[in-house]
Structure formats: C-alpha cells, structure tokens
Amino acid sequence: MPKTDYADLLSTLKTRFEKNKAHHQHVTWADVEKKLAKNSTCLAVLMSMEQSGGEPDVVDFELGAGNNKEIFFCDCAAESPSGRRSVCYDRAGLESRKEHQPADSAVDMANAIGVTLLSEEQYRALQSLGEFDKKTSSWIQTPAAIRALGGALFCDRRYDHVFVYHNGAQSYYSARGFRGVLKL
C-alpha cells in the first residue's frame, strides 16, 4: 500500500482519536504513534478495518502495568461495520447451510483482516463509552461449550440496554455483522 494511503489513514485515526477522548482517557496519541511505529503490520489491519466501515479508534479496554500500556483499536462505527454484515458466525456454520449460504463468516473475515471478535466483556465496555448497534447487531466470541452445541452469541443495544442473545451459528441477517479488536 502506498505511503500516502498510510499517511491519510494516520491522519484519519488521529482526528478520530482527538474527537473521541472519552474512548481512551488514559492513552495519548504519542503512545499510539510509538506503538504503531514498532508494528508496521498493524497499519494494514487498521486500513482493512477502516475500509470495511469499522471506524477504528483506540479504546481503553484494559491497561497494562506502568508505562507498558496495552493499546486496543476497536470498531467504533455507530452500527455494525457495513462491509462486514450478512455473515454467519464461523466456517462450520457456513458449511452447515445447505441453501442460501452467506458469502463469508464473521470468524473467517476477522482472521483475514487480522482482528478478533469482541468478547462479551469488551462489547459491554464499548457500550459504556457510547451507544452502538441501536439498529444492527454484532457477533461476539462464543464459548466453546455453546459453539459445540451449534449456537453462537451476538449483542446489540435496545431500550438503552445491552442485550446478549443466541442463535444458530449458521444464521445470518442483513443487519448482523461483527466488530473487531486489534491489540497493539
């Protein structure tokens, strides 16, 4: 990818970072730049997040000890990223559909981008920073015991409350996608 594209991306990320200070009260842009400079592959991941509608921003999910802060970029688009919807949960769910298979699965897309699906804890933490998925829903990491029985979990925000639901891993809807997280 040309350096100008990365320069544009960094400019977009910095502007978003400065606009949404409540997302990351314990992190400075200098901290972020320092970590990004040490990990060039993260820029490609952030570009994929941006291009698929995720609007990634730094989010204070957890802080490491001392000056060794862990920095997380998370999809902060108001709704589940538009370029990552109409997908079932994972490859096994996709392959179990005999008719009307979706084009992809959330887990496969996340792996291709280089992110992981949000955990329930991370999803709830994100919702404490704003109101997300008021019209859409997002697949989240599903415990192995639930997945082994054919299920998968997703979340949304309705009635000013965060809900966690279940569905068959093979299901997909035009308004359901996934949010990713990238740890630097």
Secondary structure as the mmCIF struct_conf table of DSSP 4:
data_model
#
loop_
_struct_conf.conf_type_id
_struct_conf.id
_struct_conf.beg_label_comp_id
_struct_conf.beg_label_asym_id
_struct_conf.beg_label_seq_id
_struct_conf.end_label_comp_id
_struct_conf.end_label_asym_id
_struct_conf.end_label_seq_id
HELX_RH_AL_P HELX_RH_AL_P1 LYS A 3 LYS A 19
TURN_TY1_P TURN_TY1_P1 ASN A 20 ASN A 20
HELX_RH_3T_P HELX_RH_3T_P1 LYS A 21 HIS A 23
TURN_TY1_P TURN_TY1_P2 GLN A 25 HIS A 26
HELX_RH_AL_P HELX_RH_AL_P2 TRP A 29 LYS A 38
TURN_TY1_P TURN_TY1_P3 SER A 40 SER A 40
HELX_RH_AL_P HELX_RH_AL_P3 THR A 41 GLN A 51
TURN_TY1_P TURN_TY1_P4 SER A 52 GLY A 53
STRN STRN1 PRO A 56 VAL A 59
BEND BEND1 PHE A 61 PHE A 61
BEND BEND2 ALA A 65 ALA A 65
TURN_TY1_P TURN_TY1_P5 GLY A 66 ASN A 67
STRN STRN2 PHE A 72 ASP A 75
BEND BEND3 ALA A 78 SER A 80
HELX_RH_3T_P HELX_RH_3T_P2 SER A 82 ARG A 84
BEND BEND4 SER A 86 SER A 86
STRN STRN3 CYS A 88 CYS A 88
BEND BEND5 TYR A 89 ASP A 90
HELX_RH_AL_P HELX_RH_AL_P4 ARG A 91 SER A 96
BEND BEND6 LYS A 98 HIS A 100
BEND BEND7 ALA A 103 ALA A 103
STRN STRN4 SER A 105 SER A 105
HELX_RH_AL_P HELX_RH_AL_P5 ALA A 106 ILE A 113
TURN_TY1_P TURN_TY1_P6 GLY A 114 GLY A 114
STRN STRN5 THR A 116 LEU A 117
HELX_LH_PP_P HELX_LH_PP_P1 LEU A 118 SER A 119
HELX_RH_AL_P HELX_RH_AL_P6 GLU A 120 GLN A 127
TURN_TY1_P TURN_TY1_P7 SER A 128 LEU A 129
BEND BEND8 GLY A 130 GLY A 130
BEND BEND9 LYS A 134 LYS A 135
STRN STRN6 SER A 137 TRP A 139
HELX_RH_AL_P HELX_RH_AL_P7 ALA A 144 ALA A 148
TURN_TY1_P TURN_TY1_P8 LEU A 149 GLY A 150
STRN STRN7 GLY A 151 ARG A 158
TURN_TY1_P TURN_TY1_P9 TYR A 159 ASP A 160
STRN STRN8 HIS A 161 GLY A 168
TURN_TY1_P TURN_TY1_P10 ALA A 169 GLN A 170
TURN_TY1_P TURN_TY1_P11 SER A 174 ALA A 175
STRN STRN9 ARG A 176 PHE A 178
STRN STRN10 GLY A 180 LYS A 183
#
